[in-house]
């Protein structure tokens, strides 16, 4: 993600709109406005802004001139925060983006924990933490790459329909993996 794209997406409402389109699929400004408790005109403005920066696109062949459907673009946007830390023009956008991104992940976990789930779904989920690892930067990179490969393998199996479960038993699943270094007591 370059500085222009970062500034284009780094807005709380735009990030919430993009999250809904990524998680739940295409929607209109009216539908998104209702779900977000926002004015349709405001949502439309932010949708056009996201489209201008390549995060979403209009779903052609659906809707009318007055009712446009939008979908998230299926492109990976990788953010290397080191590129923006020393740039005063993008530092604020970076801080806002990272804050909103982490807040979205936190909100998903809280929602999962407070919602009612059938026992098989409640028991299938996991929130895990291993705090006794000591790794080098290379080992941490390798761990993250391996975890990503596992998720990609399972996503490919689900998309190809080669899973053991029938499609009607499948639900959308969010996988959040967080593996990063922390400063020890004497380094803070």
C-alpha positions as CSV (number, residue, x, y, z in Angstrom):
1,X,0.0,0.0,0.0
2,X,1.5,3.3,-1.0
3,X,1.0,6.7,0.8
4,X,-1.8,7.8,-1.4
5,X,-3.8,4.6,-0.8
6,X,-3.1,4.7,2.9
7,X,-4.5,8.2,3.1
8,X,-7.4,7.1,1.0
9,X,-8.5,4.3,3.3
10,X,-7.5,5.7,6.7
11,X,-10.8,7.0,7.8
12,X,-13.0,5.2,10.4
13,X,-16.1,5.1,8.3
14,X,-14.3,4.1,5.1
15,X,-12.6,1.3,7.0
16,X,-16.0,0.1,8.4
17,X,-17.5,0.2,4.9
18,X,-14.6,-1.8,3.5
19,X,-14.8,-4.3,6.3
20,X,-18.5,-4.9,5.7
21,X,-18.0,-5.3,1.9
22,X,-15.1,-7.7,2.5
23,X,-16.9,-9.8,5.1
24,X,-20.5,-9.8,3.8
25,X,-20.2,-9.1,0.1
26,X,-21.6,-6.5,-2.2
27,X,-24.1,-3.8,-0.9
28,X,-25.5,-0.4,-1.8
29,X,-25.0,2.9,-0.1
30,X,-28.5,2.6,1.3
31,X,-27.9,-0.9,2.7
32,X,-24.5,0.1,4.2
33,X,-26.0,3.3,5.6
34,X,-28.7,1.4,7.3
35,X,-26.2,-1.1,8.8
36,X,-23.8,1.6,9.9
37,X,-26.4,4.1,11.1
38,X,-25.1,6.7,8.6
39,X,-26.6,9.0,6.0
40,X,-26.8,7.4,2.5
41,X,-25.2,10.5,1.0
42,X,-22.2,10.3,3.3
43,X,-21.8,6.6,2.6
44,X,-22.0,7.3,-1.1
45,X,-19.2,9.9,-0.9
46,X,-17.0,7.4,1.0
47,X,-17.8,4.6,-1.4
48,X,-16.6,6.8,-4.3
49,X,-13.5,7.7,-2.4
50,X,-12.7,4.0,-1.7
51,X,-13.3,3.2,-5.4
52,X,-11.0,6.0,-6.5
53,X,-8.2,4.4,-4.5
54,X,-8.9,0.9,-5.8
55,X,-10.3,-0.7,-2.7
56,X,-13.7,-1.3,-4.1
57,X,-15.5,-1.3,-7.4
58,X,-19.0,-1.0,-8.7
59,X,-20.7,-4.3,-9.4
60,X,-21.8,-3.8,-13.0
61,X,-25.0,-5.4,-14.2
62,X,-26.7,-5.1,-10.8
63,X,-28.9,-2.4,-9.5
64,X,-30.0,0.8,-11.3
65,X,-28.6,4.2,-12.0
66,X,-29.9,5.4,-8.6
67,X,-29.0,2.2,-6.8
68,X,-25.4,1.2,-7.3
69,X,-23.9,-2.0,-5.9
70,X,-20.3,-2.0,-4.6
71,X,-17.9,-4.8,-3.8
72,X,-14.5,-5.1,-2.3
73,X,-11.7,-5.7,-4.8
74,X,-10.1,-9.0,-4.3
75,X,-6.5,-7.8,-4.1
76,X,-4.1,-8.1,-1.2
77,X,-3.1,-4.8,0.2
78,X,0.1,-5.3,2.2
79,X,1.1,-2.4,4.4
80,X,4.8,-2.0,5.4
81,X,4.5,0.5,8.3
82,X,8.3,1.2,8.2
83,X,7.8,3.2,5.0
84,X,5.6,5.7,6.7
85,X,6.9,6.1,10.3
86,X,9.3,8.9,9.5
87,X,7.0,10.7,6.9
88,X,5.1,13.4,8.7
89,X,2.6,13.6,5.8
90,X,1.5,10.0,6.3
91,X,2.2,9.4,10.0
92,X,-1.3,10.5,11.1
93,X,-3.0,8.3,8.4
94,X,-0.8,5.4,9.5
95,X,-1.7,5.8,13.2
96,X,-5.4,6.1,12.4
97,X,-5.3,3.1,10.0
98,X,-3.5,0.8,12.5
99,X,-5.8,1.9,15.4
100,X,-8.9,1.2,13.3
101,X,-7.6,-2.1,12.0
102,X,-6.8,-3.4,15.5
103,X,-10.1,-2.1,16.8
104,X,-11.9,-4.0,14.1
105,X,-10.1,-7.2,15.0
106,X,-10.9,-6.7,18.7
107,X,-14.6,-6.0,17.9
108,X,-14.8,-9.3,16.0
109,X,-13.4,-11.2,19.0
110,X,-15.8,-9.5,21.4
111,X,-18.8,-10.2,19.1
112,X,-17.8,-13.9,18.9
113,X,-17.6,-14.2,22.7
114,X,-20.9,-12.5,23.5
115,X,-23.0,-14.0,20.7
116,X,-25.0,-17.1,21.2
117,X,-23.6,-20.1,19.2
118,X,-24.6,-23.7,18.9
119,X,-22.2,-25.8,21.0
120,X,-20.5,-27.3,17.9
121,X,-19.6,-23.8,16.7
122,X,-18.8,-22.4,20.1
123,X,-16.4,-25.3,20.8
124,X,-14.8,-25.1,17.3
125,X,-13.6,-21.6,17.8
126,X,-10.4,-20.8,19.6
127,X,-8.6,-17.8,21.2
128,X,-5.1,-19.0,22.0
129,X,-2.0,-17.3,23.3
130,X,1.5,-18.8,23.7
131,X,3.6,-16.4,25.7
132,X,6.8,-18.4,26.3
133,X,8.3,-18.3,22.8
134,X,11.7,-16.7,22.3
135,X,12.5,-16.4,18.6
136,X,14.9,-14.6,16.3
137,X,13.5,-12.3,13.6
138,X,14.1,-15.1,11.0
139,X,12.2,-17.6,13.2
140,X,9.3,-15.2,13.7
141,X,9.1,-14.5,10.0
142,X,9.1,-18.3,9.3
143,X,6.4,-18.9,11.9
144,X,4.2,-16.2,10.3
145,X,4.8,-17.5,6.8
146,X,3.9,-21.1,7.9
147,X,0.7,-19.9,9.6
148,X,-0.3,-18.1,6.5
149,X,0.3,-21.2,4.3
150,X,-2.0,-23.2,6.6
151,X,-4.8,-20.6,6.2
152,X,-4.3,-20.4,2.4
153,X,-4.5,-24.2,2.1
154,X,-7.8,-24.3,4.1
155,X,-9.2,-21.4,2.1
156,X,-8.3,-23.2,-1.2
157,X,-10.0,-26.4,0.0
158,X,-13.1,-24.5,1.0
159,X,-13.3,-22.7,-2.3
160,X,-12.9,-25.9,-4.3
161,X,-15.6,-27.7,-2.3
162,X,-13.2,-30.5,-1.3
163,X,-13.9,-30.2,2.4
164,X,-15.5,-33.0,4.4
165,X,-18.5,-31.0,5.4
166,X,-21.5,-30.2,3.2
167,X,-21.6,-26.6,2.0
168,X,-24.9,-26.0,3.9
169,X,-23.0,-26.7,7.1
170,X,-20.3,-24.1,6.4
171,X,-20.3,-20.6,7.9
172,X,-18.1,-17.6,7.3
173,X,-15.0,-17.8,9.4
174,X,-12.5,-15.1,10.4
175,X,-9.0,-16.1,11.1
176,X,-6.9,-13.6,13.0
177,X,-3.3,-14.5,13.6
178,X,-1.1,-12.1,15.6
179,X,2.5,-12.9,16.1
180,X,4.9,-10.1,16.8
181,X,7.8,-9.3,19.2
182,X,7.3,-7.5,22.5
183,X,9.8,-5.6,24.6
184,X,10.8,-7.2,27.8
185,X,10.4,-5.6,31.2
186,X,13.9,-4.2,31.2
187,X,13.6,-2.8,27.6
188,X,10.6,-0.5,28.2
